[in-house]
Amino acid sequence: MTDDSQSPDRQKDPPTAGLLRRHPDFRRLWAGETVRAFGASVTALVLPLVAVSTLHAGTFAVSLLGAATWVPWLVIGLPVGAWVDRMRRRPIMLACDAVCCVLFASIPVAAWAGLLSMAQLMAVALLTGAAAVFFETAYVAYLPTLLAPEDRAEGNAKLHGSDSAARLVGIGSGGLLAQVLGIANGLLANTATFLVSFVCIARIRRREPPPERAERTRGALAREIREGLSTVAGDPYLRSFTLFGATANFVLTAYQSIAVVFLFREVGLSSGLIGVVGTIGGLGSVLGSLVVRRASDRFGSARALLLFETGLLSFAPLIALTGPGAGLLLYVVGSAAVGTGVVAGNIIKAGFLQHYCPSGVLGRVSASSAFLNYGAMPVGALVGGALGTAAGLRPALLVLTVLLPLSTLILFFSPVRSRRELPEKALQTV
């Protein structure tokens, strides 16, 4: 006799019921991810503020801190994909949350003791970045085991939407927490969010199916890594999405690595006002999650992807023109447009990947793509810091934000341009 309660296709309520109503385990995952995203957003703002205002770090040192968060994708991204395909994904996610909770708690403790240093910030950024490699890879592969295929589009939209909203609130809250509690103490909120995420994921009741058992021989790990890379390189859609993602992430991280320093030093904003401006500008990411399904239904997923990515990213140069007073509107409009395009595009691509790739290879395929997508980010952070130091913050932002819309030419000249809908058939792996 089989246990139907463990099947992702089982529904206790009619199909017309909302996913959050009829799927308690998804609610737990959704809640944990939302709180986790809030904490990550607080970190993205507060960590560079700690370096700039508390430790008086320079522009390039702050960019090094941003690079450290993403370097692990270059170092361990590929083997992690193969490892995740061999293991249950939920225990990996739990371990990552526990590690991040301890690491982020160490920063305010060190600040209270008068021992905080850039070396510690770099170590925390590197180690939490490594934990993020494991968590994100496991998370992408875990979601299809939790949701039935017909629920994944709704699930992805809800997860990305709440993620965007949480990050939006986190930017504003991070600035306010830093101003009210002290900048280093603002990271206490982040520590709590990882603890909440741990509890939510631990309470998921559905038994995760065991990974596919395959005979492990000498050199199996290297072979699986090659299979993942070959699959991505050999498929025109995966290849195009990966090249675009790597190029766009390089540019995004390059200008974002100096954006806080730009607003703090060039525009003259306080930490609280930086959070407010970032929050308002981040509304676009929430908008992207709200409109993406309707746009995909009306125009087709492939055409909607091109519309969001090629159209909205062209507003990015407005960010470099930001000034005091009314000039802050340029930052808001530019960042809102970029957020809308990026989040909507990510939702479409996530749904495509989960339909297109079999579960047994999803971990290594997503890790192979992430290796380039996220691996470009530390390089971008270093380039942004070096360019900002050499040319000045505003000229560097202008160059980088002009390059962002140009990266969408990769998608425009890919097979996506000739289709209305992205393919949904299962990928034939090499």
C-alpha positions as CSV (number, residue, x, y, z in Angstrom):
1,M,0.0,0.0,0.0
2,T,1.3,3.4,-0.9
3,D,1.2,6.5,1.2
4,D,-0.7,9.0,-0.9
5,S,0.0,11.8,1.6
6,Q,3.5,11.9,0.4
7,S,2.7,12.5,-3.2
8,P,3.0,16.1,-4.5
9,D,0.0,15.4,-6.7
10,R,-2.4,14.8,-3.8
11,Q,-4.9,17.6,-3.1
12,K,-7.2,17.7,-0.2
13,D,-9.3,20.6,-1.5
14,P,-10.7,21.1,-5.0
15,P,-8.2,22.3,-7.7
16,T,-9.8,25.7,-7.6
17,A,-8.6,26.2,-4.0
18,G,-5.5,28.5,-3.7
19,L,-2.2,26.8,-3.3
20,L,-1.6,28.4,0.1
21,R,-5.0,27.1,1.3
22,R,-4.6,23.5,0.2
23,H,-0.8,22.9,0.8
24,P,0.3,23.5,4.4
25,D,3.9,22.3,3.6
26,F,4.2,24.9,0.9
27,R,3.0,27.5,3.4
28,R,5.8,26.6,5.7
29,L,8.4,26.8,2.9
30,W,6.9,30.0,1.7
31,A,7.0,31.6,5.2
32,G,10.6,30.5,5.8
33,E,11.8,31.8,2.5
34,T,10.0,35.1,2.9
35,V,11.6,35.7,6.3
36,R,15.0,34.6,5.0
37,A,14.7,37.0,2.1
38,F,14.0,39.8,4.5
39,G,17.2,39.0,6.5
40,A,19.3,38.8,3.3
41,S,18.0,42.2,2.3
42,V,19.0,43.7,5.6
43,T,22.5,42.2,5.2
44,A,22.9,43.6,1.7
45,L,22.4,47.1,3.1
46,V,23.8,46.9,6.6
47,L,27.0,45.0,5.9
48,P,28.5,47.6,3.5
49,L,27.3,50.3,5.9
50,V,29.2,48.6,8.7
51,A,32.3,48.7,6.6
52,V,31.9,52.3,5.4
53,S,30.7,54.0,8.6
54,T,32.1,51.9,11.4
55,L,35.4,50.7,9.9
56,H,35.8,53.6,7.5
57,A,36.5,51.3,4.6
58,G,37.2,52.7,1.1
59,T,35.2,52.1,-2.1
60,F,37.3,49.1,-3.3
61,A,37.3,47.5,0.2
62,V,33.5,47.6,0.2
63,S,33.4,46.1,-3.3
64,L,35.7,43.3,-2.0
65,L,33.1,42.6,0.7
66,G,30.4,42.2,-1.9
67,A,32.6,40.0,-4.0
68,A,33.3,37.7,-1.1
69,T,29.6,36.8,-0.9
70,W,29.6,35.4,-4.4
71,V,33.1,33.9,-4.7
72,P,32.0,30.5,-3.4
73,W,29.9,30.0,-6.5
74,L,33.1,30.0,-8.5
75,V,34.9,27.7,-6.1
76,I,32.3,25.1,-5.1
77,G,29.3,25.8,-7.3
78,L,29.9,22.9,-9.7
79,P,30.5,20.1,-7.2
80,V,27.7,21.3,-5.0
81,G,25.3,20.6,-7.9
82,A,26.4,17.0,-8.1
83,W,26.4,16.5,-4.3
84,V,22.8,17.9,-4.1
85,D,21.6,15.4,-6.7
86,R,23.0,12.6,-4.4
87,M,21.3,13.8,-1.1
88,R,18.0,14.8,0.4
89,R,17.6,18.5,-0.1
90,R,15.8,19.6,3.1
91,P,18.6,18.6,5.6
92,I,21.0,20.7,3.5
93,M,18.7,23.7,3.7
94,L,18.4,23.3,7.5
95,A,22.1,23.1,8.0
96,C,22.7,26.2,5.9
97,D,20.2,28.2,8.0
98,A,21.9,27.1,11.2
99,V,25.3,28.1,10.0
100,C,24.2,31.5,8.8
101,C,22.4,32.2,12.1
102,V,25.7,31.7,14.0
103,L,27.9,33.6,11.6
104,F,25.7,36.7,11.4
105,A,25.3,36.8,15.2
106,S,29.1,37.0,15.5
107,I,29.2,40.5,14.0
108,P,27.3,42.4,16.7
109,V,29.0,40.3,19.4
110,A,32.4,41.4,18.0
111,A,31.3,45.0,17.8
112,W,30.2,45.0,21.4
113,A,33.6,43.6,22.4
114,G,35.4,46.2,20.3
115,L,37.0,43.4,18.1
116,L,35.1,43.9,14.8
117,S,37.4,44.1,11.8
118,M,37.2,44.0,8.0
119,A,38.8,40.5,8.2
120,Q,35.8,39.2,10.2
121,L,33.3,40.8,7.8
122,M,35.1,39.2,4.9
123,A,35.1,35.8,6.6
124,V,31.4,36.0,7.4
125,A,30.7,37.1,3.8
126,L,32.7,34.2,2.4
127,L,31.2,31.5,4.7
128,T,27.6,32.7,4.4
129,G,28.1,32.9,0.7
130,A,29.2,29.2,0.7
131,A,26.1,28.3,2.7
132,A,24.0,30.1,0.1
133,V,25.5,28.0,-2.6
134,F,24.3,24.8,-0.9
135,F,20.9,26.3,0.1
136,E,20.0,27.8,-3.3
137,T,21.0,24.7,-5.2
138,A,19.1,22.4,-2.9
139,Y,16.1,24.8,-2.9
140,V,15.8,24.8,-6.7
141,A,15.9,21.0,-6.7
142,Y,13.6,20.6,-3.7
143,L,10.6,22.6,-4.8
144,P,9.5,20.3,-7.7
145,T,9.4,17.4,-5.1
146,L,7.0,19.4,-3.0
147,L,4.6,20.7,-5.7
148,A,2.7,19.0,-8.5
149,P,3.6,20.2,-12.0
150,E,0.4,22.2,-12.4
151,D,1.1,24.1,-9.1
152,R,4.7,25.2,-9.9
153,A,3.8,28.3,-11.9
154,E,1.7,29.6,-9.0
155,G,4.3,28.4,-6.5
156,N,7.1,30.2,-8.2
157,A,5.1,33.4,-8.6
158,K,4.2,33.4,-4.9
159,L,7.8,32.6,-3.8
160,H,9.3,35.3,-6.0
161,G,6.7,37.8,-5.1
162,S,7.1,37.3,-1.4
163,D,10.8,37.3,-1.8
164,S,10.7,40.6,-3.6
165,A,8.4,42.1,-1.0
166,A,10.5,40.9,1.9
167,R,13.7,42.2,0.3
168,L,11.9,45.5,-0.3
169,V,10.8,45.8,3.3
170,G,14.2,44.6,4.4
171,I,16.0,47.5,2.6
172,G,14.0,50.1,4.4
173,S,14.1,48.2,7.7
174,G,17.8,47.7,7.4
175,G,18.4,51.4,7.1
176,L,16.1,52.2,10.0
177,L,17.5,49.4,12.2
178,A,21.0,50.7,11.6
179,Q,20.0,54.2,12.5
180,V,18.0,53.3,15.6
181,L,20.0,50.4,17.0
182,G,23.5,51.1,15.6
183,I,24.7,49.8,12.3
184,A,26.4,46.6,13.6
185,N,23.4,45.8,15.8
186,G,21.1,46.0,12.8
187,L,22.4,42.5,11.8
188,L,20.6,41.0,14.9
189,A,17.4,41.1,12.9
190,N,19.1,39.0,10.2
191,T,20.2,36.4,12.8
192,A,16.6,36.0,13.9
193,T,15.4,35.5,10.3
194,F,17.6,32.5,9.7
195,L,16.3,31.0,12.9
196,V,12.7,31.5,11.8
197,S,13.5,30.0,8.4
198,F,15.1,26.9,10.1
199,V,12.0,26.3,12.2
200,C,9.6,26.7,9.2
201,I,11.6,24.3,7.0
202,A,11.9,21.8,9.9
203,R,8.1,21.7,10.3
204,I,7.5,20.6,6.7
205,R,5.8,17.2,7.1
206,R,6.0,15.7,3.6
207,R,8.6,13.0,3.4
208,E,11.1,13.9,0.7
209,P,11.7,11.1,-1.8
210,P,15.1,9.6,-1.6
211,P,17.6,10.6,-4.3
212,E,18.1,8.4,-7.3
213,R,20.6,5.7,-6.4
214,A,23.4,5.3,-8.9
215,E,26.6,3.3,-8.8
216,R,29.4,5.6,-7.7
217,T,32.7,4.8,-9.3
218,R,36.0,6.4,-9.3
219,G,35.7,9.8,-11.0
220,A,31.9,9.8,-10.7
221,L,31.8,13.3,-9.3
222,A,33.9,14.8,-12.1
223,R,31.7,12.9,-14.7
224,E,28.5,14.3,-13.2
225,I,29.9,17.8,-13.2
226,R,30.8,17.4,-16.9
227,E,27.3,16.1,-17.6
228,G,25.8,19.2,-16.1
229,L,28.1,21.6,-18.0
230,S,27.6,19.7,-21.2
231,T,23.8,19.7,-20.8
232,V,23.8,23.5,-20.3
233,A,26.3,24.1,-23.1
234,G,24.5,21.8,-25.6
235,D,21.0,23.1,-25.1
236,P,20.2,26.4,-27.0
237,Y,17.8,27.7,-24.3
238,L,19.8,26.8,-21.3
239,R,23.0,28.2,-23.0
240,S,21.3,31.5,-23.9
241,F,19.8,32.0,-20.5
242,T,23.0,31.2,-18.8
243,L,25.1,33.5,-20.9
244,F,22.6,36.3,-20.4
245,G,22.3,35.7,-16.7
246,A,26.1,35.8,-16.3
247,T,26.5,39.0,-18.3
248,A,23.6,40.8,-16.6
249,N,24.6,39.7,-13.1
250,F,28.2,40.9,-13.8
251,V,26.9,44.4,-14.6
252,L,24.2,44.4,-11.9
253,T,26.7,43.5,-9.2
254,A,29.2,45.9,-10.5
255,Y,27.0,48.9,-10.1
256,Q,25.2,47.6,-7.0
257,S,28.6,47.1,-5.2
258,I,29.1,50.9,-5.3
259,A,25.5,52.1,-5.1
260,V,25.4,52.4,-1.3
261,V,28.7,54.3,-1.3
262,F,27.4,56.5,-4.1
263,L,24.2,57.4,-2.2
264,F,26.2,57.9,1.1
265,R,29.0,60.0,-0.2
266,E,28.0,61.6,-3.6
267,V,24.3,62.2,-3.0
268,G,24.7,62.8,0.8
269,L,22.0,60.5,2.1
270,S,21.8,59.2,5.7
271,S,21.6,55.4,6.3
272,G,17.9,55.7,7.0
273,L,17.1,57.7,3.8
274,I,19.2,55.2,1.8
275,G,16.9,52.5,3.0
276,V,13.8,54.5,2.2
277,V,15.0,55.3,-1.3
278,G,15.9,51.7,-1.9
279,T,12.6,50.5,-0.6
280,I,10.6,52.8,-2.9
281,G,12.8,51.9,-5.9
282,G,12.4,48.2,-5.0
283,L,8.7,48.3,-5.5
284,G,9.4,47.3,-9.1
285,S,10.4,43.8,-8.0
286,V,7.1,43.3,-6.3
287,L,5.3,44.6,-9.4
288,G,7.2,42.1,-11.6
289,S,6.0,39.2,-9.5
290,L,2.4,40.5,-9.7
291,V,2.2,41.0,-13.5
292,V,4.3,38.2,-14.8
293,R,1.7,35.5,-15.0
294,R,-0.8,37.8,-16.7
295,A,1.8,38.9,-19.2
296,S,2.9,35.4,-19.9
297,D,-0.7,34.3,-20.5
298,R,-1.4,37.2,-22.8
299,F,1.8,37.4,-24.8
300,G,3.3,34.0,-24.3
301,S,6.2,33.1,-21.9
302,A,8.9,33.7,-24.5
303,R,7.6,37.1,-25.7
304,A,6.9,38.2,-22.1
305,L,10.5,37.3,-21.2
306,L,11.8,39.5,-24.0
307,L,9.5,42.3,-23.0
308,F,10.5,42.4,-19.4
309,E,14.2,41.9,-19.9
310,T,14.9,44.0,-23.1
311,G,12.4,46.7,-22.4
312,L,12.6,47.6,-18.7
313,L,16.4,47.2,-18.3
314,S,16.9,50.1,-20.6
315,F,15.8,52.4,-17.8
316,A,19.0,51.5,-15.7
317,P,21.1,54.6,-16.7
318,L,18.7,56.8,-14.8
319,I,20.3,55.5,-11.6
320,A,23.6,57.2,-12.5
321,L,21.9,60.5,-12.9
322,T,20.6,60.6,-9.3
323,G,21.0,63.8,-7.4
324,P,19.7,65.4,-4.1
325,G,16.1,66.4,-3.7
326,A,13.9,65.7,-6.8
327,G,16.9,64.0,-8.4
328,L,16.2,61.0,-6.1
329,L,13.2,60.2,-8.4
330,L,15.7,59.1,-11.1
331,Y,17.1,56.5,-8.8
332,V,13.6,55.3,-7.8
333,V,12.4,55.0,-11.4
334,G,15.6,53.4,-12.7
335,S,15.8,50.8,-9.9
336,A,12.1,50.1,-10.1
337,A,12.2,49.3,-13.8
338,V,15.3,47.1,-13.4
339,G,13.6,45.2,-10.5
340,T,10.4,44.6,-12.4
341,G,12.3,43.2,-15.4
342,V,14.7,41.1,-13.4
343,V,12.2,39.5,-11.1
344,A,9.6,38.8,-13.8
345,G,12.3,37.3,-16.0
346,N,13.6,35.1,-13.2
347,I,10.1,33.8,-12.5
348,I,9.6,32.8,-16.1
349,K,13.0,31.2,-16.3
350,A,12.5,29.3,-13.0
351,G,9.2,27.8,-14.2
352,F,10.8,26.9,-17.5
353,L,13.7,25.1,-15.8
354,Q,11.5,23.1,-13.5
355,H,9.4,21.8,-16.4
356,Y,12.3,21.3,-18.8
357,C,14.8,19.4,-16.6
358,P,14.2,16.0,-15.0
359,S,14.4,15.9,-11.2
360,G,17.5,13.6,-11.2
361,V,19.7,16.2,-13.0
362,L,18.0,19.4,-11.9
363,G,20.6,20.0,-9.2
364,R,23.6,19.8,-11.4
365,V,22.0,21.6,-14.3
366,S,20.9,24.5,-12.0
367,A,24.4,24.5,-10.4
368,S,26.1,24.6,-13.7
369,S,24.0,27.6,-14.8
370,A,24.5,29.2,-11.4
371,F,28.3,28.7,-11.6
372,L,28.4,31.2,-14.4
373,N,25.4,33.3,-13.3
374,Y,26.6,33.8,-9.8
375,G,30.3,33.3,-10.5
376,A,30.2,36.5,-12.6
377,M,29.1,38.5,-9.6
378,P,32.3,38.6,-7.5
379,V,34.2,39.6,-10.7
380,G,31.5,42.3,-11.3
381,A,31.8,43.6,-7.7
382,L,35.6,43.9,-8.1
383,V,35.3,45.7,-11.4
384,G,32.7,48.0,-10.0
385,G,34.9,48.9,-7.1
386,A,38.0,49.4,-9.2
387,L,36.1,51.5,-11.8
388,G,34.5,53.6,-9.0
389,T,37.9,54.2,-7.5
390,A,39.7,55.0,-10.7
391,A,37.0,57.0,-12.6
392,G,34.7,58.3,-9.8
393,L,31.5,56.9,-8.5
394,R,29.1,58.7,-10.9
395,P,31.0,58.0,-14.1
396,A,31.4,54.4,-13.1
397,L,27.7,54.0,-12.5
398,L,26.9,55.6,-15.9
399,V,29.1,53.2,-17.8
400,L,27.8,50.2,-16.0
401,T,24.1,51.0,-16.2
402,V,24.5,51.6,-19.9
403,L,26.0,48.2,-20.3
404,L,23.1,46.5,-18.6
405,P,20.5,46.9,-21.3
406,L,23.1,45.9,-23.9
407,S,23.4,42.5,-22.2
408,T,19.8,41.7,-23.3
409,L,21.0,41.4,-26.9
410,I,22.0,37.8,-26.0
411,L,18.4,37.0,-25.4
412,F,17.2,38.9,-28.5
413,F,19.5,36.9,-30.8
414,S,18.6,33.5,-29.1
415,P,15.9,31.0,-30.1
416,V,13.6,32.8,-27.7
417,R,13.0,35.5,-30.2
418,S,11.2,33.2,-32.7
419,R,8.8,31.6,-30.2
420,R,5.6,32.7,-28.5
421,E,6.0,30.1,-25.7
422,L,9.1,28.6,-24.1
423,P,9.2,24.8,-24.6
424,E,7.9,22.6,-21.8
425,K,9.0,19.1,-22.9
426,A,11.5,17.3,-20.7
427,L,15.1,18.0,-21.5
428,Q,17.0,15.1,-23.1
429,T,20.2,15.2,-21.2
430,V,23.5,14.3,-22.8
